[in-house]
Amino acid sequence: EIKVATRPVMRNIVCSILGLAPSWVIGFFVNFHPQLKDHAKKVITHHLGYNMANNMLFMAYKEGEEILHVEHELLENYVEDKLIFLYGRTDQYTPLHQLDELR
């Protein structure tokens, strides 16, 4: 689950493994994603290492820590037509009740 991997100790472990893994191993797992185009797979395989993974997981950790509920007043009064939220039902990252609140 992504929430476990974003915690500081686990984040360092996951990022260290990615940093030590050869690119062919990362490419092997990236190739399992059916919706990625070949060019995207090559870019991810080439760039995914300790620093990139650490940055992504840290941002996910901070968002999960700071965004606890949807502020409807802020959305309605200031950014109603300028902000789009994208939530995935299967990403196990964002609570589904937030998706339902935004509809």
C-alpha positions as CSV (number, residue, x, y, z in Angstrom):
1,E,0.0,0.0,0.0
2,I,1.3,3.4,-0.9
3,K,0.7,4.9,2.6
4,V,3.1,2.5,4.1
5,A,5.8,3.2,1.5
6,T,5.6,6.9,2.0
7,R,6.5,6.8,5.7
8,P,10.1,8.0,6.3
9,V,11.8,4.7,7.2
10,M,10.0,2.6,4.5
11,R,10.5,5.4,2.0
12,N,14.3,5.2,2.5
13,I,14.2,1.4,2.2
14,V,12.1,1.5,-1.0
15,C,14.3,4.2,-2.5
16,S,17.5,2.4,-1.6
17,I,16.3,-0.7,-3.3
18,L,15.3,1.3,-6.4
19,G,18.7,3.1,-6.3
20,L,20.6,-0.2,-6.2
21,A,18.4,-2.0,-8.8
22,P,19.8,-2.2,-12.3
23,S,17.7,-0.5,-15.0
24,W,16.7,-3.8,-16.5
25,V,15.0,-4.9,-13.3
26,I,13.1,-1.6,-13.1
27,G,12.3,-1.9,-16.8
28,F,11.0,-5.4,-16.2
29,F,8.4,-4.1,-13.6
30,V,7.6,-1.0,-15.6
31,N,6.7,-3.1,-18.6
32,F,3.8,-4.7,-16.6
33,H,1.9,-1.4,-16.7
34,P,-0.5,-1.9,-19.7
35,Q,-1.4,1.8,-20.2
36,L,2.1,3.2,-20.5
37,K,3.4,3.9,-24.0
38,D,6.8,2.6,-24.9
39,H,8.4,6.0,-24.7
40,A,7.1,6.6,-21.2
41,K,8.4,3.2,-20.1
42,K,11.9,4.0,-21.4
43,V,11.9,7.4,-19.6
44,I,10.7,5.9,-16.3
45,T,13.2,3.0,-16.5
46,H,16.0,5.5,-17.2
47,H,15.2,8.0,-14.5
48,L,13.6,6.0,-11.7
49,G,16.2,5.8,-9.0
50,Y,16.7,6.8,-5.4
51,N,16.3,10.6,-5.8
52,M,13.2,10.5,-8.1
53,A,11.5,7.9,-6.0
54,N,12.3,9.7,-2.7
55,N,10.9,13.0,-4.1
56,M,7.7,11.3,-5.3
57,L,7.1,9.4,-2.1
58,F,7.9,12.4,0.1
59,M,5.4,14.6,-1.8
60,A,2.8,11.8,-1.4
61,Y,3.6,11.6,2.3
62,K,3.2,15.4,2.8
63,E,0.0,15.5,0.9
64,G,-1.5,12.7,2.9
65,E,-0.4,14.4,6.1
66,E,-1.7,17.8,5.2
67,I,-4.8,17.3,3.1
68,L,-7.3,15.7,5.5
69,H,-10.5,17.1,4.0
70,V,-11.9,19.0,1.1
71,E,-12.3,22.8,1.8
72,H,-15.5,23.4,-0.2
73,E,-15.5,27.2,0.6
74,L,-12.1,27.6,-0.9
75,L,-13.0,25.7,-4.0
76,E,-16.3,27.5,-4.6
77,N,-15.1,31.1,-3.9
78,Y,-11.6,31.1,-5.4
79,V,-10.7,28.4,-7.7
80,E,-14.0,26.9,-8.9
81,D,-13.2,27.0,-12.6
82,K,-9.4,26.9,-12.4
83,L,-8.7,23.7,-10.5
84,I,-9.2,20.1,-11.5
85,F,-8.7,17.1,-9.1
86,L,-7.8,13.7,-10.6
87,Y,-8.5,10.8,-8.4
88,G,-8.1,7.1,-9.2
89,R,-10.3,4.5,-7.6
90,T,-7.6,1.9,-7.6
91,D,-4.5,4.0,-6.6
92,Q,-5.1,3.3,-2.8
93,Y,-3.8,6.8,-2.1
94,T,-6.8,9.1,-1.9
95,P,-9.8,8.3,0.2
96,L,-12.8,7.7,-2.0
97,H,-15.0,9.9,0.2
98,Q,-13.0,12.9,-1.1
99,L,-13.9,11.9,-4.6
100,D,-17.5,11.7,-3.7
101,E,-17.4,15.1,-1.9
102,L,-16.0,16.8,-5.0
103,R,-18.7,15.5,-7.4
